[in-house]
């Protein structure tokens, strides 16, 4: 069990390149990065569980409750509600908080490398684009802001993205050169809109989806151009295909289930079952269970012949850049791998370039310097005392020798 915060955890995101590292955001005003055993954590308990813990403790410490993060990210003034790792640069992460800021951190040093404070109200959503060169964020002020965290003065703004103020979410459709969002109309209808990144003054597409209380959470699959929309408190997932034509969005179908969800997450494409023609898998969190939901393209020959038209090269889970390279201004597209099992490269070296070495912060180095100075002073004092004691002993010995001679 991970228990590294003093308050409720609002969001989490797994490191895209290190399977045993997770970032968490909390109402204690902090974000945390925590490493855990590669074979996972097991629930602590009694009986056989305690025996299991004793047997494996020396190897993996699997039964241990982790209460101290590897890196604590301090700097937000109010609760932190979002955390999202950089898609291509190793060990870079972004956080959003109720203090109306989005911060970017280098987790190797634990230092904040960028603070975006141009949001006029609470930040409700944020997301990196495909190569991590820009972040899009939106708040209750109904505006979407797009910026490079390394050059925050050049931010672009969609001032009135949605008429309603109940909340909104953003998504990138990089392969099409678009950015999209979900929100509410003035009459509280749930909407989906798309903008061309070259012309943000007017929406390229907008659609009133339905009328419900919860905001729609978008997930866009750049590989296949599919947009999935789901909402908390409901069991349906609606999906569209986005196409660069006059219509823009085509409603395909909807997964329907009466059991409401509390949240959920999408499996990386490289983990989908290509022989079942599974193009996406969603893990739906309910009150008591986690339910996997597969989205499958029906193909007669799918179990025998690799379907390359629905499985282009996918995100490989390896970094294209290191943190320092990205901070210096470099951008690179994600490293990809073939989805054809016969040609897969990510299984051979899944962690190539994926390293984490915690570097000391300036404050820690300064404290080390203070500690070293204090230690040197202590050693000098000890040497001085020993030196004085040695002279005294020598003088006494000489006096005793003189007394014996007399």
N, C-alpha and C positions, 0 to 999 in steps of 0.2 A: 504494500500500500504506500502511495505517495501522500505525505502530509507535510508540505513544505511552506504553507501559508498560515497566517493567523486569522484570515477571513475566508469567506466563501470564494471558491474558484469559479470564475465566470467563463473562461475560455481556455482551450488548450490546442496545441499544434505539435505534431511530431516533427522532429528534425528530418528534412527530406533526404539527407544523405547518411545519417547515423540512426540505425533502427532502435538503439537503446538510449535515446535522448529525447526529452519532451520539454516543450515550453508551456508555462501556465500563466494565466492572468488572474489577478485577485482583487477583491474589494479592500485589501489591506494596503493598497496604493503601490504594490510591487508586482513585478513579473519575475518569474524564476525559470532557470534552465536546470534540469535535473537529469543526471545519468543514472541508469539502473542496470542490473545484470542483464547480459544479452539474452539469457533464456527466460527473462521476465521475472515478475514478482508473484509470489503466492500469498494467499490470505493467511495471516497468523491465526492460530487457533489451538485447540487442545488435542489430546489423544494422539492419534497417528500423525496429525499435522506437526505436533511438537517433535515427534521422533524424526519425521522427515526433515524438519528444520535442522536438527542436530547433525543429521547425516550430510546435509548439503551446505551447511553454514560456512565451512572452510573453503568450499569451492566457489559458491555463488552468492552466499548470504541471502538466498532467495526468500526466506521467511521473515527477513528483517523489515521493519517499518522505516521507510526513508523519511526523515524529518528535516534534513538539512539539504538545501539545493546546492548544485555544483556552482552555479553563478546566480547571485541575486541582483536584479536590475532595479536600481533605486533612482527615482527622479520625478515620477508623476506625483501630483499633489492630491489627486482624488482616485477613486477606484478604477482599476485597469480592466477593461471589458473585452479587448481584442488582442490577439497575438498571432502573428503570421510570419513564418520563415521566408527568406528570400529564395526564389525558385532556382537560381543558377549560381549564386555566390555562397561559398561555404561560411557558415557561422555568422551570418547577418540575419537579424530579426527585427520586425516592426511591431510596435504596440500602440494601441489607442485607448484613451481614458476619458473619464468624465470631466477632466480639467481642460477639455477642448483642444488637446494636443495629440499629435501622432509623433512618436519618437522611433528612431532607428538606432539599433545597438550593434556593436561588435562584441559578441559573447566571449571571444577569446580574452578580451581585456575587461569586459563588464562595463564598458564605457558607452555613453550616448554619443553618437556621431552626427545626429541630425534631429532637430525639433521643428515640427511644422505647427504653427499656432494661428493660422489664418481662418480657422473654422469659427463661425460666429455663435454656434450653439453646440450641444452635446454631439460627439462623434458617434454615429450609429453603425457605420460600416467602413471597411477599408480593404483594399486588395492590391497586390502587385500585378503588373502586367507580365507577359510571358517571359521576357528576358530580364525582368527586375530593374529596368531602367526608370520606371515610373510607378507611383502609387496613386490610386484613386481613393478618395474618401468622401463621405457624405454625412450630413448631420441633420438635426431637427430644423435647421434653417432652410431646408429644402434645396440646398445647393450641392452640386458635385464639384469637387476640386481635384485637379490632376497636376502632379508635380514630380520633379526629379528630386529625391531626398538630398542629393549632393549639390543642388542649386535651387533652393526653395523659393527664391525671388522670382522665378519664371513660371509660377503656377498659372494654369488655365482654369477657368471657372464656368460652369453651367449654372447661372444664378437662380433660375426657377425651374429646376428639373421636374418637380412635382408640386401640384397645388396643395395637396394635403400635407399635414405636419406630423402624422402618426409614426413616421419612420420610413426608412428606405434602405435598399441594399444595392451594391454595384457589382458588375461583372465585366470582364474584358473579353472581347471577341477579336483577338489580335490578328488572326489569320485573315480577317475581313477588314481590318483597319477600323473597327468600331469599338465603342464602349456602350454598355447598357446598364439599366437599373430597374429595380422594382420599387413601387411606392403606392401612394394613394392619390385619388383625384379629390377635388373639392367636395364631391358628394360621397366621399369615403369608399369609392370603388377601388379595388386593387388593380394597379396598372403595371404594364411592362413597356419600357421605352428603349429605343436604340438611337445613338448619335454617331455620325461620321466624325472621326477624330480631326479631320481637316476642316470641319464646319460645325462647330458646337452651338451655334446660335439658334438652330432649329432641329428638333428631333427628326431623324430619318424615318422612324416608325414608332407608333404608339397604339396600345391596345388595352381596353378595359377588360380585364380577365373575369372578375366576378366581384361579389361583395361579401367580405368576411373581415374579422377583426385582426387577424395576425398578418404580419408582413410576409411576403413571399421570399423565400431564400433561393437565390439562383445558383446553379452550377452549370458552367459552360464547358463542353468537351470540344476543345479546339481541333482535335483529330478528325472528328466526324461532323462538326458543326451543329451539335445537338445541345439544346438548352433545356435543363430540367428545373422545374419550379416546385417547391414544397413549402409547407407552412407548419408552424408549431400548433399543436392542438387539433390537427386534422390528419387523416390517413392517406390522402391522395398525393400523387406526384404527376404533374402534367409536363409533357415534353413537346418541344418544338424543334424544327430544323430551321436554322438561319442561313439564308442564301443571298448572295449579292445580285438581286434582281429587283424589279419594281415592288414585289410583294414583301420581300425581306424575311418574314417569319411565316412558317407553315405549321399549323397545329397537327401533330402526328397522332397522339393518343394520350391516355392517362391511366396510370396504375391507381386502382381504387381499393380502399380497405377501410372498414369502419373504425378500426382501432387507432386512436389518436397517437401522435408521436410527440415526444418531449424534445427531440433533436435528432441528429444523425450525421453521418459522414460518408464520403465517397472513397472507394478503394482506388489506389493508383491503377491506371489502365494496364500496366505490365503484369498485374496479378489476375486479370480476367482470364477466363477459360476460353481460349480461341476455338477449341474443338466443339464447344457448345454455341459458338457465335455470340458469346456474351460480350457486349460492347460497353457495359457499365454495371457496377454493383454498388448498391446503397445499403448502409447499415442503419436501420431504423431503431432508435431508442424509444422504448415505451416505458410504462411505469415499472415493469418488472422484468423485461426481457430486451435483448438485442436481436432484431430480425433482419437477416440478409435478404435483399430484394435484387434479383438479377433482371437486367434488360437484355433481351436476346433477339437477334435478327434471324427469323426462320429461314434456313437454307437446307435443302435436301442433302447436298454433298458436304455440308459444313463439318461433319465428324470425320471426313476422310481427306478432304482437300483444303489446304489453308486458304482462307478468303481474304486475299490481299487488298481488295477494294474497301473493305470495312475495317481493316487492321493496318493502317499506315504505321510507320515507325513511331514509337511512343517514348515518352519521358523515361529515361533510364535510371534515375535516382542517383546520378553522380554529378558532382559540381563541375561547372564549366570555368569557374573563377574561384580564387581564394579571396578572403575578405579584403586584404590590403589592395589587391588589384582592382576590385570594384570601387573601393573608396578613392582610388586615384583616377577614376573616370571611365574604366573599361566596361564594356557591355558585350555579352556573348549569348547566343541562343542556347537553349537547354541541350544537354547531351541526350541523344536519343538512341534507341536500340530497336532492332527488328522485332516484330511480334511473332514472327515465324519461329516456332520452337527449334527448328533445325539451324537457325541463324542467330539465335539469341546471344548477346554478348554480356548482358548485365549479370547473368548468373555465374559467369566465370570470375569476374572481379567486381562484385557489387559495391565495394567500398573504396575503389580506386580514387585517390585524391580526397577521400572523406576522412579527415582527421580533426581532432579537437585537442588543443593543448592550452590549458588555462594560463594566461599570462597575468602577472601581477599588475594591478592598477597603480596609478601615480600615488594615490593615498597609501596603498600597501607598501610600495617602495620607499616612500617617505617614512613610514612607521618602521620599516626594516632598518633604515639609516639611523633613526633615533635609537632603536634598540641596540644597534652595533656600537654607536657612540657610548651609550651607557655601559655596555659590556667592556669596552676598551677602558673606560674610566675605572670600572671595578677592578680589572686586571692590573692597571697601573697602581691603584691603591694597594692591592695585595702585594705586588712586587716591592713597593716602597716599604710596607710593613716588614716583609721578610728581609729586606736589605738592612733596615735599622736593627732588627733582631740579630742578624748575623754579625754586625759590628759590635754589639753589646757582648755577645758570647765570646767573640775574639778577644775583646778587651779583658774580660773576666779571666779567660784562660791565661793571658799573658801575666796578669796580676798574681794568679795562683802559682805560676812557674817561678816568678820572682820570689814569692814567699818561701817556696821549697828550697831555692838556692841559698837564701839567707840562713 
